[in-house]
Amino acid sequence: MPDQKDNLIIFDTTLRDGEQSPGVTLNTEEKIQIARQLSRLGVNVLEAGFPVASPGDFNAVQRIAREVGPLMEGRTGEGRVNQEMVVCGLARCVPHDIQTAYDAVKDAPRHRIHVFLATSDIHLEFKLKISREQCLQRITEMVGFAKSLCSDIEFSPEDAGRSDPSFLCEALAVAIKAGATTLNIPDTVGYNTPQEYGALIKHLRENTEGAESVTFSTHCHNDLGLATANTLAGIINGARQVEVTINGIGERAGNTSLEEVVMNIHTHPHSYPVQHTINTRLFFSTSRMVEDLSGMAVQANKAIVGRNAFLHESGIHQDGVLKNKQTYEIIRPEDVGVITGNLALGKHSGRHAFKTKLEDLGYGGPALTDAQFQAAFAKFKDLADSKKSGVTDGDMHALVADVRSSTLAAGSSAPPTEDVEQRSTTSTDMPDDAHEPQPEPGVVRYTLKHLQVFTGLGITPTATVTLHDAVKGADVTDVALANNGPIEATFSAIQRIIGVDIQLLNFNVAATSEGQDTLGKVAVRIARASQEPAECSLAPSGSVPKFTGLATNVDIITASANAYISAVNRMTSHDEADNRASHKDRKVDI
């Protein structure tokens, strides 16, 4: 009889550390959508954000605690977590930070405060300018204060990978004595090798007073491409919590990928002393949601969730897979939510068939609101009428992404709470146009009503665009010329209507399936050209907020216009509601 395995605690920080990826800006509704999906996925602990950064960040964390914290859908049954998700807020070792984090998460049935303080000599001397003795005193006081508010306390010694091991043991012992229940060991700059990081976890567990009473956690960065390997080394040496993100997104080269860690354990059940409670069949749809809402594209050859992860082009490989999939596939595609049958729906398919297909693709239950489902079905029927070859799984993923992008561009549909209003004095400066009249909550400001493009070889492209402005309650039309094609003309006409100077940072168009009648999926990323001085646009923290829009259409010019408008609506929602702090204000290194 094999020894009983420990349950591995999956601590997801996509909405905190992952959102520190340069250029990623999620509004409150988008964060809630991702949080709901992570709850369905089976995540044990969700780090929802850094509440003290701004009133908008506090509001986002508090709404996740209240609206997502109690959810149990997808979390019950054999092999599932069978309890609510812990909602966690991050705080520096500062009383105001800790109190604010607690106020944001306290309404979740299960909640945690995560406090951190650097322990490496280089950080103590040059960043904090305190001695080792002062560091220990601050840990004692601040972990103790957090414990007085909340029973579940996590402590992270920032830059643990470069800290003196003896002093690190001393600092962790102080944190345990003050009330910490989880000790997170960050390799903040992705410096360690798997051998070094595994040995560090083992050393700390064996030499820290009180270590047997707490859970040790990993937090690895991918600067040398070793984040997953380091995390697995930590598990082998006694860590029972892993801090990870969907698609491995995060600052610089990113964080440890949730799906990579879980599928390593899933594929090698006899190699690791732990078991997980994640619903792996939701990986692909979760990955696509984070990709579409964050604007961080998943590389085609990304392990587990990349487009090429289960493709075989070599003739020898194809022959082997056709005879027996196990010849070249160590993971069944369906185990991570990739449906390989790709049976197409057609124009005669009804709502039931459409809903069933969505569920097969991982979009069942609360993944889509009723309004989003109805909008997706309407788009599906339009597409099915125009495609002779039928609507493929790739088309379905794109339709869901389109609907999410357009509906979530409205921003928050809930008013700020009283706690948020009281914290409004801590807000950063708002843009000049932030106090313009606003559309109704949950309503996008701009909608494309008409688009006419005149272009051709040897002809100056011209675009005539009509947008409906929900604030003015009127349709507005303008015309623009361009030297570089009809899409530039279309974007210029939209800019003239909204009266804002916009910088186009990225433009991508892709087909969702094969054939001349395929659906075109367009993604754009924009920023305000005049929001900050030009030199700030290259800041490593990505301090200028950037906004992503996504749309689909068989006409790629129409898709481009709608994607651009979706990004504009996200930008407008962000500015008008002052939803979030800038990257620079909410950036935290752990």
Backbone torsions as a table, in degrees:
resi	resn	phi	psi	omega
1	MET	NA	119.5	-179.0
2	PRO	-68.5	152.4	177.6
3	ASP	-62.3	146.4	177.3
4	GLN	-64.5	130.6	-179.2
5	LYS	-84.6	149.4	175.1
6	ASP	-77.9	148.7	172.6
7	ASN	-78.0	130.0	177.2
8	LEU	-84.1	127.9	178.6
9	ILE	-85.8	119.1	178.0
10	ILE	-94.0	110.9	-179.7
11	PHE	-103.2	106.2	-176.4
12	ASP	-94.5	127.0	180.0
13	THR	-119.6	28.1	177.5
14	THR	-55.9	-39.8	-175.1
15	LEU	-83.1	-5.5	177.1
16	ARG	-118.2	-74.1	-179.2
17	ASP	-70.3	-37.0	178.5
18	GLY	-63.4	-36.2	-178.3
19	GLU	-73.9	-6.8	174.4
20	GLN	-79.3	0.7	174.1
21	SER	-56.9	134.4	-179.0
22	PRO	-53.2	125.4	175.6
23	GLY	91.7	-8.3	-178.1
24	VAL	-84.3	124.9	176.5
25	THR	-137.5	113.8	178.2
26	LEU	-106.8	135.8	173.3
27	ASN	-83.6	174.5	-173.3
28	THR	-59.9	-44.0	-178.6
29	GLU	-63.6	-36.1	179.0
30	GLU	-68.1	-39.8	177.4
31	LYS	-63.3	-39.4	179.4
32	ILE	-66.7	-40.5	177.7
33	GLN	-59.9	-45.5	179.2
34	ILE	-66.3	-40.3	179.3
35	ALA	-61.0	-41.2	177.6
36	ARG	-61.5	-42.2	-179.9
37	GLN	-66.0	-39.5	179.0
38	LEU	-66.5	-33.2	175.4
39	SER	-64.6	-45.2	177.0
40	ARG	-62.8	-34.8	-180.0
41	LEU	-63.4	-29.1	179.7
42	GLY	106.1	17.1	178.1
43	VAL	-58.7	137.2	-179.2
44	ASN	-79.2	-45.8	-177.7
45	VAL	-130.5	133.8	177.6
46	LEU	-117.3	116.8	172.9
47	GLU	-83.6	103.5	-168.5
48	ALA	-81.3	-17.0	179.1
49	GLY	157.3	-168.4	-178.4
50	PHE	-116.8	85.3	-166.4
51	PRO	-57.3	-31.8	-175.0
52	VAL	-74.8	-10.5	-174.2
53	ALA	-60.0	-38.1	180.0
54	SER	-169.8	163.8	174.7
55	PRO	-57.3	-36.2	179.0
56	GLY	-66.1	-39.5	177.2
57	ASP	-66.4	-40.4	176.3
58	PHE	-60.5	-45.0	-178.9
59	ASN	-61.7	-42.3	-179.5
60	ALA	-62.4	-45.9	-180.0
61	VAL	-65.5	-42.5	-178.5
62	GLN	-64.8	-39.9	178.6
63	ARG	-67.5	-36.5	175.8
64	ILE	-63.4	-43.2	179.0
65	ALA	-60.1	-42.4	-176.1
66	ARG	-79.5	-39.9	-172.2
67	GLU	-95.0	-30.0	-176.5
68	VAL	-105.9	-33.4	-178.0
69	GLY	-50.9	-42.5	-177.3
70	PRO	-80.1	-7.8	-172.1
71	LEU	-67.4	142.5	178.3
72	MET	-126.0	0.0	-178.5
73	GLU	-63.5	127.3	-179.3
74	GLY	81.8	0.5	-174.4
75	ARG	-108.3	1.0	-177.6
76	THR	-113.2	156.5	178.8
77	GLY	115.4	174.3	-179.2
78	GLU	-64.7	132.4	179.6
79	GLY	80.2	4.5	178.7
80	ARG	-105.7	171.8	-173.4
81	VAL	-73.0	-32.1	174.7
82	ASN	59.1	34.2	170.8
83	GLN	-161.8	164.2	-177.7
84	GLU	-65.7	156.7	176.6
85	MET	-74.5	135.4	174.1
86	VAL	-74.8	128.3	176.3
87	VAL	-102.2	125.2	-171.6
88	CYS	-117.9	141.5	173.9
89	GLY	-119.2	139.8	-178.2
90	LEU	-89.5	145.5	178.9
91	ALA	-149.2	142.3	169.2
92	ARG	-73.3	169.1	177.6
93	CYS	-78.1	64.2	-179.6
94	VAL	-136.0	132.6	-176.2
95	PRO	-53.9	-44.1	-178.0
96	HIS	-64.0	-40.8	176.8
97	ASP	-58.7	-48.2	-175.5
98	ILE	-65.5	-44.0	179.2
99	GLN	-63.3	-41.5	-180.0
100	THR	-65.8	-41.8	178.0
101	ALA	-61.0	-43.9	179.5
102	TYR	-64.0	-44.1	179.7
103	ASP	-60.5	-32.7	-178.4
104	ALA	-74.8	-35.9	-172.7
105	VAL	-102.9	-8.7	-168.6
106	LYS	-62.7	-23.1	-177.7
107	ASP	-82.0	-8.5	174.5
108	ALA	-73.7	140.3	178.4
109	PRO	-54.4	-35.0	177.0
110	ARG	-128.8	123.5	-174.7
111	HIS	-141.1	160.3	-175.4
112	ARG	-144.7	147.1	169.8
113	ILE	-108.4	130.6	179.9
114	HIS	-113.1	109.9	-179.3
115	VAL	-109.1	151.3	-178.5
116	PHE	-142.9	153.8	175.5
117	LEU	-157.1	137.1	-179.0
118	ALA	-67.1	145.3	178.7
119	THR	-126.1	-6.5	178.3
120	SER	-76.1	146.5	-177.7
121	ASP	-59.6	-36.8	-178.3
122	ILE	-66.3	-36.3	177.3
123	HIS	-73.6	-41.2	-179.9
124	LEU	-62.4	-41.6	-175.8
125	GLU	-77.1	-45.6	-169.8
126	PHE	-99.1	-27.9	-179.0
127	LYS	-98.1	-54.1	-177.0
128	LEU	-87.2	-26.1	-179.2
129	LYS	56.7	48.6	177.1
130	ILE	-132.8	161.1	179.2
131	SER	-86.7	172.1	176.4
132	ARG	-62.4	-39.5	-179.9
133	GLU	-63.9	-41.3	178.0
134	GLN	-66.8	-33.7	176.9
135	CYS	-62.5	-47.3	179.7
136	LEU	-62.7	-39.9	179.5
137	GLN	-64.1	-40.5	-179.8
138	ARG	-67.0	-40.0	177.5
139	ILE	-59.5	-46.9	-179.8
140	THR	-57.5	-47.5	-175.5
141	GLU	-70.3	-44.9	-172.1
142	MET	-79.6	-37.8	174.5
143	VAL	-65.6	-38.5	176.8
144	GLY	-62.7	-41.1	178.4
145	PHE	-64.6	-43.5	178.3
146	ALA	-61.1	-39.6	-179.3
147	LYS	-65.3	-29.3	178.3
148	SER	-69.7	-17.6	-179.4
149	LEU	-100.5	-30.9	-168.1
150	CYS	-149.6	140.9	-177.5
151	SER	-80.3	-25.1	-176.3
152	ASP	-100.2	104.4	-174.8
153	ILE	-123.9	129.4	173.9
154	GLU	-111.7	137.0	176.6
155	PHE	-120.7	134.2	177.6
156	SER	-120.6	121.4	170.9
157	PRO	-83.7	102.0	-176.8
158	GLU	-57.3	140.7	-179.2
159	ASP	60.1	39.2	179.2
160	ALA	-59.6	-33.0	-177.3
161	GLY	-62.1	-24.1	179.3
162	ARG	-112.1	11.1	178.6
163	SER	-83.2	153.9	175.1
164	ASP	-65.2	121.9	-174.4
165	PRO	-55.1	-39.0	-179.2
166	SER	-65.9	-44.6	179.3
167	PHE	-68.6	-34.7	179.0
168	LEU	-62.2	-42.8	176.9
169	CYS	-60.8	-40.1	179.3
170	GLU	-64.6	-43.3	-179.5
171	ALA	-65.4	-40.9	-179.9
172	LEU	-67.6	-37.8	177.8
173	ALA	-62.6	-39.2	177.2
174	VAL	-63.9	-41.7	180.0
175	ALA	-64.6	-41.4	178.5
176	ILE	-62.4	-45.9	-178.9
177	LYS	-62.5	-31.3	-179.7
178	ALA	-80.6	-12.3	175.2
179	GLY	126.2	4.6	179.6
180	ALA	-66.8	139.3	178.8
181	THR	-109.2	-19.2	175.8
182	THR	-131.4	133.9	176.8
183	LEU	-114.6	116.6	-178.2
184	ASN	-100.5	129.6	-175.6
185	ILE	-110.5	96.4	-175.5
186	PRO	-84.0	137.2	164.3
187	ASP	-98.4	79.3	-165.1
188	THR	-56.7	-37.1	-175.9
189	VAL	-109.4	14.3	177.1
190	GLY	63.5	37.7	-171.3
191	TYR	-91.1	-32.0	-171.4
192	ASN	-73.9	154.2	168.5
193	THR	-90.9	164.0	177.9
194	PRO	-57.4	-39.2	179.8
195	GLN	-64.1	-43.5	-179.6
196	GLU	-66.4	-44.5	-175.9
197	TYR	-69.7	-42.3	177.1
198	GLY	-61.0	-42.4	179.1
199	ALA	-64.4	-36.2	178.7
200	LEU	-64.0	-45.9	178.8
201	ILE	-59.7	-45.5	-179.8
202	LYS	-62.3	-43.9	-179.6
203	HIS	-61.9	-43.4	-177.9
204	LEU	-67.6	-39.6	179.6
205	ARG	-66.5	-33.1	-176.9
206	GLU	-87.2	-18.5	-171.8
207	ASN	-123.9	5.7	177.9
208	THR	-101.1	124.7	179.5
209	GLU	-62.7	126.0	179.7
210	GLY	87.8	6.1	-174.9
211	ALA	-60.9	-29.2	-177.1
212	GLU	-68.3	-13.9	-176.0
213	SER	-98.4	-0.1	-176.0
214	VAL	-127.0	166.9	175.3
215	THR	-98.7	129.9	175.5
216	PHE	-92.2	142.3	-174.5
217	SER	-128.5	149.9	174.9
218	THR	-102.8	149.5	173.5
219	HIS	-149.9	101.5	-172.0
220	CYS	-119.9	144.4	176.6
221	HIS	-108.3	158.4	-166.1
222	ASN	-104.1	26.0	-174.7
223	ASP	-58.2	-32.5	177.3
224	LEU	-108.4	13.9	178.6
225	GLY	74.3	20.0	-173.6
226	LEU	-115.0	12.5	-173.6
227	ALA	-59.4	-48.7	-179.3
228	THR	-66.7	-43.5	179.7
229	ALA	-61.9	-41.7	178.8
230	ASN	-64.7	-41.0	-179.9
231	THR	-63.3	-44.2	178.7
232	LEU	-65.0	-35.6	175.9
233	ALA	-64.6	-36.8	176.8
234	GLY	-64.1	-41.1	178.8
235	ILE	-62.1	-45.6	-179.3
236	ILE	-59.8	-31.1	-177.0
237	ASN	-99.0	16.5	168.8
238	GLY	115.6	-6.7	176.7
239	ALA	-69.0	139.2	-179.8
240	ARG	-124.0	9.4	169.1
241	GLN	-134.5	141.2	176.5
242	VAL	-125.4	134.5	177.9
243	GLU	-99.8	121.5	-167.0
244	VAL	-143.9	169.5	174.4
245	THR	-136.2	154.3	173.8
246	ILE	-66.4	134.3	-179.0
247	ASN	64.6	5.7	-179.7
248	GLY	69.6	21.8	-177.1
249	ILE	-70.3	155.7	-179.8
250	GLY	161.1	178.7	-177.5
251	GLU	-63.7	150.2	-178.8
252	ARG	56.4	-118.5	-177.3
253	ALA	-87.2	2.3	173.9
254	GLY	100.2	-179.9	-179.0
255	ASN	-106.2	-179.6	173.4
256	THR	-64.2	136.2	-179.5
257	SER	-81.1	124.3	179.5
258	LEU	-57.1	-49.1	-174.2
259	GLU	-65.9	-31.0	179.7
260	GLU	-70.2	-42.7	179.3
261	VAL	-63.9	-49.1	-176.6
262	VAL	-63.4	-42.8	-177.8
263	MET	-73.2	-24.2	171.1
264	ASN	-64.1	-44.9	178.9
265	ILE	-67.6	-39.9	-179.9
266	HIS	-64.1	-39.1	-176.0
267	THR	-82.3	-28.0	-179.0
268	HIS	-121.3	65.9	-175.0
269	PRO	-63.7	-21.3	-178.2
270	HIS	-94.1	-3.0	-176.4
271	SER	-97.2	-16.2	-176.4
272	TYR	-125.6	141.6	-175.7
273	PRO	-83.6	26.5	-176.1
274	VAL	-136.8	163.8	172.0
275	GLN	-132.2	157.2	-176.8
276	HIS	-117.6	165.2	179.2
277	THR	-121.9	27.1	-177.8
278	ILE	-85.5	139.9	173.2
279	ASN	-84.3	91.9	-172.8
280	THR	-64.2	-21.2	-179.1
281	ARG	-68.3	-9.7	177.5
282	LEU	-97.4	3.8	-176.5
283	PHE	-61.2	-47.7	-173.6
284	PHE	-65.0	-46.3	-179.8
285	SER	-67.0	-35.9	177.4
286	THR	-66.3	-42.4	177.9
287	SER	-59.6	-44.3	-179.6
288	ARG	-66.5	-37.0	178.0
289	MET	-61.6	-47.6	-179.6
290	VAL	-65.4	-39.3	177.8
291	GLU	-61.0	-48.0	-175.3
292	ASP	-69.4	-40.7	-176.4
293	LEU	-80.3	-30.2	-179.6
294	SER	-87.5	-24.5	-174.8
295	GLY	80.6	4.8	178.6
296	MET	-90.8	102.4	-176.7
297	ALA	-66.7	141.0	176.0
298	VAL	-85.0	126.9	-179.7
299	GLN	-62.9	144.6	-174.1
300	ALA	-58.4	-35.1	-177.8
301	ASN	-98.3	20.9	176.6
302	LYS	-63.4	133.8	178.9
303	ALA	-59.6	141.4	173.5
304	ILE	77.1	-52.3	-171.2
305	VAL	-118.3	1.9	177.2
306	GLY	-70.3	154.8	-178.1
307	ARG	-59.8	-30.4	-177.1
308	ASN	-93.6	2.2	-172.0
309	ALA	-57.9	-29.8	-177.4
310	PHE	-124.9	23.4	177.3
311	LEU	-97.6	144.2	179.9
312	HIS	-131.6	114.7	-178.1
313	GLU	-103.2	-28.2	178.3
314	SER	-62.4	134.0	-180.0
315	GLY	-59.0	-40.4	179.3
316	ILE	-63.7	-43.1	179.1
317	HIS	-65.1	-44.9	-179.8
318	GLN	-59.8	-42.2	180.0
319	ASP	-62.6	-42.9	-180.0
320	GLY	-65.1	-43.6	-178.4
321	VAL	-65.7	-37.8	178.7
322	LEU	-64.4	-33.7	-179.7
323	LYS	-80.3	-40.8	177.9
324	ASN	-160.8	116.7	-174.9
325	LYS	-57.9	-29.1	-176.0
326	GLN	-70.7	-9.0	177.9
327	THR	-63.6	-36.3	-178.0
328	TYR	-133.8	5.8	178.0
329	GLU	-121.5	112.4	-179.9
330	ILE	-87.4	-13.4	176.6
331	ILE	-126.8	132.7	174.5
332	ARG	-71.9	126.9	-178.6
333	PRO	-51.7	-39.6	-177.9
334	GLU	-65.9	-21.1	179.4
335	ASP	-68.9	-19.8	177.1
336	VAL	-114.9	13.6	174.4
337	GLY	90.3	13.6	177.3
338	VAL	-94.7	114.3	-179.5
339	ILE	-91.4	112.7	-173.7
340	THR	-88.6	-14.3	-179.7
341	GLY	-66.1	-38.4	174.9
342	ASN	55.2	39.0	176.6
343	LEU	-69.6	128.4	-172.7
344	ALA	-88.3	143.7	169.9
345	LEU	-86.7	158.4	-179.6
346	GLY	-129.6	-173.4	-174.8
347	LYS	-69.1	-15.7	178.4
348	HIS	-92.1	-3.6	179.3
349	SER	-71.9	137.5	-178.1
350	GLY	-100.5	-172.2	-178.0
351	ARG	-60.9	-38.8	-177.5
352	HIS	-64.6	-46.4	178.9
353	ALA	-63.4	-39.3	179.1
354	PHE	-64.2	-45.0	-179.6
355	LYS	-64.7	-41.6	179.0
356	THR	-61.8	-42.1	178.1
357	LYS	-63.3	-41.9	177.4
358	LEU	-60.0	-42.7	179.1
359	GLU	-63.2	-40.5	178.2
360	ASP	-61.5	-32.4	-177.6
361	LEU	-88.1	0.7	177.4
362	GLY	96.0	14.2	-178.3
363	TYR	-110.8	29.6	179.6
364	GLY	-83.1	176.7	175.7
365	GLY	59.2	-132.4	-175.3
366	PRO	-83.8	8.3	-178.5
367	ALA	-60.3	-31.7	175.9
368	LEU	-126.8	139.2	172.7
369	THR	-71.5	167.0	179.4
370	ASP	-60.8	-40.7	179.3
371	ALA	-63.5	-40.5	178.3
372	GLN	-66.3	-40.2	178.1
373	PHE	-61.5	-45.1	-179.5
374	GLN	-64.4	-40.4	178.5
375	ALA	-65.6	-41.0	179.1
376	ALA	-65.0	-39.5	179.7
377	PHE	-65.3	-40.2	178.0
378	ALA	-62.1	-42.4	177.9
379	LYS	-66.1	-38.0	178.2
380	PHE	-60.6	-45.0	-179.0
381	LYS	-64.4	-39.8	177.4
382	ASP	-62.7	-43.4	-179.1
383	LEU	-68.0	-42.2	-178.8
384	ALA	-61.7	-33.8	178.5
385	ASP	-68.0	-26.8	-174.8
386	SER	-99.9	-14.8	-177.3
387	LYS	-102.3	120.3	178.4
388	LYS	-71.6	-31.3	-174.0
389	SER	-86.0	-3.1	-179.3
390	GLY	91.0	165.7	-177.5
391	VAL	-92.7	121.5	-175.8
392	THR	-91.5	173.7	176.7
393	ASP	-61.3	-38.1	177.3
394	GLY	-61.6	-39.5	175.9
395	ASP	-62.4	-41.2	-177.6
396	MET	-64.3	-44.2	176.8
397	HIS	-59.1	-41.8	-178.6
398	ALA	-67.3	-39.8	178.4
399	LEU	-62.0	-42.7	178.4
400	VAL	-62.8	-43.3	179.0
401	ALA	-61.8	-41.0	178.9
402	ASP	-60.5	-48.8	-177.8
403	VAL	-63.8	-43.2	178.9
404	ARG	-61.6	-44.1	-177.9
405	SER	-62.1	-43.3	-176.6
406	SER	-73.0	-39.8	-177.4
407	THR	-77.8	-35.6	-178.9
408	LEU	-78.3	-12.9	178.4
409	ALA	-65.6	-13.4	179.2
410	ALA	-72.7	-16.0	-179.0
411	GLY	79.4	-157.5	-172.9
412	SER	-69.9	134.1	175.0
413	SER	-101.1	1.0	179.9
414	ALA	-111.2	140.4	179.2
415	PRO	-70.7	153.2	177.1
416	PRO	-59.9	146.5	178.2
417	THR	-77.9	168.5	179.7
418	GLU	-61.0	-37.7	179.3
419	ASP	-61.0	-39.1	179.9
420	VAL	-66.4	-43.8	-179.1
421	GLU	-61.5	-36.6	179.1
422	GLN	-67.6	-25.8	-179.0
423	ARG	-92.9	6.7	-173.7
424	SER	-63.1	-21.6	-179.5
425	THR	-70.2	-14.7	178.9
426	THR	-89.7	0.0	-175.9
427	SER	-67.0	149.8	172.9
428	THR	-75.8	166.3	-178.4
429	ASP	-59.5	139.6	-179.4
430	MET	-96.4	155.8	178.3
431	PRO	-61.9	160.5	-177.9
432	ASP	-59.4	-32.5	-175.5
433	ASP	-95.5	12.9	-173.9
434	ALA	-69.2	-16.8	-177.3
435	HIS	-106.6	21.5	173.3
436	GLU	-66.5	160.5	173.1
437	PRO	-55.4	143.3	-175.3
438	GLN	-112.1	151.9	173.7
439	PRO	-69.6	168.6	176.9
440	GLU	-59.2	147.2	179.0
441	PRO	-53.8	134.1	178.0
442	GLY	81.9	5.4	-178.6
443	VAL	-111.6	130.9	177.3
444	VAL	-71.2	149.0	-177.3
445	ARG	-76.5	-46.3	-173.6
446	TYR	-112.8	136.9	176.8
447	THR	-132.7	135.0	178.5
448	LEU	-73.6	123.1	179.2
449	LYS	-106.3	-33.8	-175.8
450	HIS	-153.5	140.9	176.4
451	LEU	-144.9	124.4	175.5
452	GLN	-131.2	128.0	-177.2
453	VAL	-122.2	134.8	177.4
454	PHE	-120.1	116.6	-176.8
455	THR	-153.9	170.9	179.3
456	GLY	161.8	175.4	-179.4
457	LEU	-69.0	124.4	179.7
458	GLY	78.3	11.8	-179.3
459	ILE	-118.9	136.7	175.8
460	THR	-71.2	118.9	-178.3
461	PRO	-61.8	137.7	178.8
462	THR	-131.8	138.5	177.8
463	ALA	-128.9	131.6	173.1
464	THR	-111.5	121.3	-174.1
465	VAL	-124.8	137.3	172.1
466	THR	-121.0	123.6	176.4
467	LEU	-114.3	145.0	169.6
468	HIS	-92.2	125.2	179.4
469	ASP	-100.1	111.2	-176.6
470	ALA	-67.8	-24.4	178.2
471	VAL	-73.5	-46.5	-179.8
472	LYS	-81.7	-16.6	-178.2
473	GLY	65.6	33.0	-175.5
474	ALA	-146.3	158.8	173.3
475	ASP	-89.6	137.6	-178.4
476	VAL	-126.3	132.8	-176.7
477	THR	-121.4	141.6	174.0
478	ASP	-149.7	165.1	-176.9
479	VAL	-128.5	145.7	177.1
480	ALA	-143.5	148.5	173.3
481	LEU	-105.8	158.5	178.6
482	ALA	-150.4	153.7	177.8
483	ASN	-93.7	-13.8	-170.3
484	ASN	-117.9	29.6	172.4
485	GLY	112.1	170.0	-174.0
486	PRO	-69.1	-27.9	-179.6
487	ILE	-71.7	-40.6	175.3
488	GLU	-61.1	-41.0	178.9
489	ALA	-62.6	-41.7	179.2
490	THR	-63.1	-47.0	-180.0
491	PHE	-63.7	-38.2	180.0
492	SER	-65.2	-39.7	178.5
493	ALA	-64.3	-39.6	177.8
494	ILE	-64.1	-43.2	177.8
495	GLN	-59.6	-40.3	-179.7
496	ARG	-63.5	-36.5	-179.7
497	ILE	-69.1	-45.9	-174.9
498	ILE	-82.4	-16.8	174.6
499	GLY	71.7	29.6	180.0
500	VAL	-126.8	136.9	177.6
501	ASP	-81.7	116.7	-173.7
502	ILE	-118.5	138.9	175.6
503	GLN	-101.3	123.5	176.3
504	LEU	-85.0	116.4	-175.7
505	LEU	-95.1	-32.0	-177.1
506	ASN	-154.5	141.2	177.3
507	PHE	-139.8	124.9	-177.8
508	ASN	-138.3	133.6	176.1
509	VAL	-127.5	137.4	-178.6
510	ALA	-145.5	149.6	174.7
511	ALA	-84.3	142.0	-179.1
512	THR	-90.4	-11.7	178.1
513	SER	-159.4	-170.3	-179.1
514	GLU	-94.4	162.6	175.8
515	GLY	103.7	157.6	-178.7
516	GLN	-69.8	-22.2	-179.1
517	ASP	-98.1	20.8	-178.7
518	THR	-66.8	158.8	177.6
519	LEU	-80.5	135.2	175.9
520	GLY	-95.4	131.0	178.5
521	LYS	-112.0	119.7	-176.8
522	VAL	-115.2	132.9	174.8
523	ALA	-124.7	133.1	177.3
524	VAL	-127.1	155.4	173.2
525	ARG	-132.2	131.8	-176.0
526	ILE	-131.5	166.5	172.1
527	ALA	-150.1	157.7	173.7
528	ARG	-68.3	126.1	-177.2
529	ALA	-69.7	-26.0	-174.1
530	SER	-113.1	12.8	-174.3
531	GLN	-69.2	-41.4	-180.0
532	GLU	-134.5	162.0	176.4
533	PRO	-54.8	148.5	-174.0
534	ALA	-56.1	-35.7	-175.7
535	GLU	-66.9	-19.9	-179.7
536	CYS	-74.8	-16.5	-176.0
537	SER	-66.7	-17.1	179.0
538	LEU	-103.6	12.2	178.8
539	ALA	-59.5	134.4	-176.3
540	PRO	-61.8	-24.3	179.8
541	SER	-81.7	-3.8	-178.3
542	GLY	63.8	47.9	-169.3
543	SER	-69.7	-20.6	177.3
544	VAL	-82.8	118.9	180.0
545	PRO	-59.5	137.2	179.2
546	LYS	-123.3	147.2	-170.9
547	PHE	-129.5	135.3	-176.4
548	THR	-108.0	140.0	174.0
549	GLY	-129.3	147.0	-177.3
550	LEU	-140.3	140.2	178.5
551	ALA	-154.7	159.8	178.8
552	THR	-129.6	150.3	175.1
553	ASN	-173.7	153.0	174.7
554	VAL	-70.2	-19.7	173.9
555	ASP	-99.8	111.9	-173.1
556	ILE	-71.4	-21.2	175.9
557	ILE	-71.2	-42.7	175.6
558	THR	-63.3	-42.7	177.4
559	ALA	-60.7	-40.0	179.4
560	SER	-64.3	-42.3	179.3
561	ALA	-62.7	-45.6	-178.8
562	ASN	-67.5	-36.6	177.0
563	ALA	-64.3	-41.8	179.6
564	TYR	-64.0	-43.0	179.8
565	ILE	-65.9	-38.5	177.1
566	SER	-60.9	-42.0	177.7
567	ALA	-66.0	-39.9	177.6
568	VAL	-62.1	-42.4	178.9
569	ASN	-64.4	-36.9	176.1
570	ARG	-65.4	-40.8	178.2
571	MET	-64.9	-43.5	179.9
572	THR	-63.7	-43.6	178.8
573	SER	-61.9	-41.9	-179.7
574	HIS	-62.7	-46.5	-177.5
575	ASP	-68.9	-47.8	-172.6
576	GLU	-68.8	-36.6	-178.0
577	ALA	-90.8	-6.4	-173.2
578	ASP	48.9	46.4	-170.1
579	ASN	-59.9	-42.0	-169.1
580	ARG	-136.2	156.2	170.2
581	ALA	-72.8	161.3	176.2
582	SER	-69.8	165.9	177.5
583	HIS	-55.7	-41.0	-176.2
584	LYS	-63.3	-36.7	-177.5
585	ASP	-77.9	-29.2	-178.0
586	ARG	-103.8	4.2	-178.3
587	LYS	-70.2	127.7	178.1
588	VAL	-135.7	130.3	178.1
589	ASP	-98.2	121.7	174.5
590	ILE	-132.8	NA	NA
